[in-house]
């Protein structure tokens, strides 16, 4: 069975490969603090069904405790090393929901059914904001089964990205954010296209854009909310013309032609 990718919005995706479902950075709510979901219906119950859940870093829009509490008992939760120490509520939620927590750092591997999941570095502030200590690395993950799928999490562009990630078939790359300005440690559409040219997968899906936007900021650079997906498609066509880019709607899925 070929790999299947579903984008639920923001950085939340389901990767299904070799009969195993992996969910990334689940954010399954209509509102988070000052952020409101502006596009796409809330992910349905099926989005919470996964053998493993990958958390890239500790920011609350990526490690979201109420969303994790909705997972089925026995789900394998893979988080950055020291996450439970840095976010005390994680232990409580995992115990109450019956989750199996595994902490990893760059280079560590986890087996889930037929899949091999490898943690890779990311260039991003991985601590729990606003006051968390710098204990936890931000991570990306490579999910390997019938295909090798790279979930970048949240990251900036760094020189060793292609070497750290290795050859992959599919890349899920962040191309925007949840506010009008992207700071250090993020990919915008242009930098994501540069990353794509370096990684050279067969297929790519832009994520982390066009879902959440700060309340009261509708009129402040709305282009940064609506445009990154289309901008990435255009810039990827110029910088990485051999890569098939799939710009998905919220809840839409694709079966790339990638694979060994």
N, C-alpha and C positions, 0 to 999 in steps of 0.2 A: 504494500500500500504506500503510495507516495506521501510525502510530508504535506500536512495541511495547516495553514496559518489562519487564525481568526483574530481580527483586531477589534477589541471591545471599547477602545478609546484610551487616550493618554498613553501610558506605557504598558497597559494591560493587554496581553495577547495569550491565546492558547496555541501551543505548538503540539500537533498530534503526529507522532512518528512511531512506526513499528507497533502500533496498537496501544501506545502509552501517551497520555495527555499531560502536558506540562503547562502551567499557568505562570505568567510573569507579572510581577509588581501589581497585585490586584488592588484596584481602587474602584469600589462598586457602589458608590454613594452619589447622591445628587448634589451635595454640598460638602465642602471641606473648608472649615474656617471661613476665610474671605473669598474662597473660590466657589463658583457655581458651574455646574455642568450646563454648557450652552448648546451642545450638539450631541445627538445620539441618545436613544433611550437607555435607561439603566440596563446593564448586562443582566440577562435572565439567569434563572437558577442553574442552568446548564454550565454557565461560565465558572461556577465554583467547583465543578467536578473535575478533579485532576489527581493523578498519582503523585505529582510533585509540584511544588510552588517555589519559584525562584524569586528572591528579593535582592535587588541590586545594591541598595544602600538604605540608610536609615531615615532619610527625609520622609515626612509624614504622608506625602503623596505617592510614595513608593513602598514604604513599610507602614501600612495603614491597619491599625489593630482591629477596628470594627469589621473591616473587610476580611481579615484573616479569621475572625471569629465565626464567619459563615462557612468555612471549609468543613468538609466531612471528616469525622474522626479517622485517624490513621494516615491522613495526608502527610507526605514528607515535605517539610518546610526547610528550604536551604537558604541560609542567611549569611551575611558577612561575619567573620570571626569577631567575637566580643559583642555581638549584637544584643544578646540576652543581658549582658552586664550593663550595656549602655542604655537599654530601653527596658526597665524593670517590668513594665506592663506586658512585655512579650512573653515572659514566663507564665504569667497568670492566664493570658489568652490561650497559649499553647496547652497548658494543663486543662483548662476548662473545655477546650474544643477537642482535646485528644490528638493534638498534632505531634508529629515526630520531628524534632528540631535538629538540624545538622548545621554546624558552623564551618565555614570554609574561608580560605584565603587564596590569593592568586596561585594557580598551578595545581590546586587540589582537585580531585576528581570524585564524583559520586556516581554509583550505579543505581538506576531505577528501571527495573525490568530489563528490557533489551537496550535501554539507552545508557550512554555514558555522558555525564554532564561535567564539564571542566570549567572552573572559575578562571577568569582572565582579568587583567588589570583594567581600570578605567581612570580617566583623569577627571576627578570630580570631588567635591567636598562631601565625604561620606558620613560625617557625624550627624547626630540627631540635633537639629537646630531648634531654638536659637542658641542654646548654651551647652550642648553636648561636647564632651572631650573628643580629641582627635585619636580615637582608638581603632576605629573600624575603617578598613579600606572600602572604597566604592568598587564594585565589580561589574563585569559583564560575564556572560556565560556562553559556552559553545555546547549545544545539545546535539549529540551524534547518534544516529541510528541508520535509517536508510539514506538520510542526508545529514550534512553538518550545518546546523542553523546557529547563527550568531545573534544573540540578544545583547545589545550594547548597554542596556540600562540607561544611565545618564552619563555622558562623558563629553569631554572636549577632544579635539584632534591632537594626537601625539605621535612623534616620529616612529616609535616602535610598534604602533598599533597592528600593522599587518603581521609582523613577526610574532607578537604576543598571541594574536588570535589564531594565526595559521590559516591554511586553505579552508574555505567554507563554501557551501553551495548557496545558502540563503543568508541575507543580512537584514536584521530588523534594527533600523537606525533612527534615533531621535532627530527630528528636524526642526523643532520649535520648543515652546515652553508654555507657561501659563500666565505670562505677563508681557508687557510691552517691551521689556529689555531682557536680553540674555547676557549674563555675566560670564566670567571665566569658568571653564569647565563644562561648556555646553556646545553642542553642534547646532548651528543654524542650517538652512537649506544648502548654502554654499559650501560650508565646511563638511557637511554630511556627504555632499557629492564628491568632495576631495577624498574623504574616507572611503567612499565606495570605489573610486578609481584605484586606491591603494589595495583594498581588500580583494577586488575583482571576483565577487561571487557570480553565480549565474542569475540569481534573482534577488530582489530587494523589496522591502516593504517599509515605507516611512511611518513612524509612530511618534508619540509624544508631541502632539500639536492638535489644535482645533477641537479641544474637548472642554477644558476648564478655563475660565477667565475671571479675573477679580471683579467682584461686585462694584458697580459704580464706575468702571473704567471702559464702558462700551465705546466711548467716543475718543479714547486715547490710543492712537496707532492701531486701530482694529485690523489693519493689514497684517500685523504680526500674529493675529489669531487665525484668520481665514486663509492666508496665502502660502504658508510654508510647504504644504503638500504639493501643490502645483509648481511652486518654485523648484522644489527638489526634483520633480520629474523633468523639468526643462533643463536644469543644470546637470543632472545625471546623464541626460541624453548627449550633452556636449562632452563631459569629462569621462564618462564610462558607457559609451554607446553599445557595448556588447551585453550590458546587464539589463535584464527585463525588470522594470520597476512596476510594482502593483500598488497603485494608490487606492486603498480600500476605504469604503464607507464604514461607519460604526456598525459593528455586528457582521460585517461582510467577511467571507473567507475565500481563500485561494489555495489551489494545489499547484505549486510551482513545478516546472518540469525538471527541477534540480534533482540531483542524486548521483550516486557513483555509477 
